[in-house]
Amino acid sequence: MKRVFSGVQPTGNIHLGNYLGALKQFVELQDDHECIYCIVDEHAITVPQDPKELREHILDVAALYLAVGVDPKKSIVFVQSDVSGHAELGWVLCCNSSTGELSRMTQFKDKSKNKESAPTGLFTYPVLMAADILLYDTDVVPVGNDQKQHIELCRDLAIRINNKYKKTFVVPEGRFMKAGARVMALDDPTKKMSKSAENIHSRISLLDEPSKIKKSIMKATTDSEGIVKFDIENKPGISNLLSIYSALSGISIEDLEAKYEGKGYGDFKKDLVEVTVEALAPIKARYEEIRHSEELIEILKDGAAKADAIAQKTMARVKENFGLGLGR
């Protein structure tokens, strides 16, 4: 089976965009792939973090992995910093990357815009992301479309090192979201749904109460036309809601357009509230069951041990090919 690796940062509550764009893929892939899923806490510290809150968020995300259906019997689930190979390989890759290619990363440009100086970690974190992937001989990386540039960097680094030294890394492929699957902010459908947005009604988090879900959907930006039709360019708000409805219900957008023909946005939104609450209820129930359990801690410890065993083999190969250490 092909090997899959992906990770999510432990920064705040996971929202619907994270779920439909990444976590839902995680669950689908684990039946016919060897899957390794990580909570990337080392990436989180590229910006200041409260240590106690960070540790709580690590466990929050781990519990949500399991709550959405990631099965620790099928997949390896662990915390990034519990496997030292991530940081170790990150340094090796830093020494084989250039400031020029890192300065071209659009996410760094966006996050450092209008700042005289930016944290070095913010500049180099795409290299750490590449290390995360290459450490496990990954074949497939399920990510959002906004990560395409980082996947290309990862592939470039792998190919560069393979050409310069002995073959050291598997060159991975990105598995990107299908067209129309990107979930946008409810209050501004031209922007991606975000954990950090000031308006809490711009997003639906997986652990939101039904009353919050209802309020957020009913307040969602649409248009004055009143026709339920998928048209991203002219009707971005209703198109975003249709995408969410379709992804959560399994009903095609075409069938939803037919179902709500002649009906207004009020009826559509009320039904979307019901669909969303029903889809998220079992996730929230499982999360509350496992979040403060010893089972969660044991799953993460076991996952780290399994991940580390794979990582050590890769690092032994890296050191041998680079001439590091005393050799075998």
Summary of the structure (lengths in Angstrom):
residues: 328
radius of gyration: 21.0
end to end distance: 29.3
largest distance: 74.6
contacts: 1023
relative contact order: 0.14
helix: 56%
strand: 9%
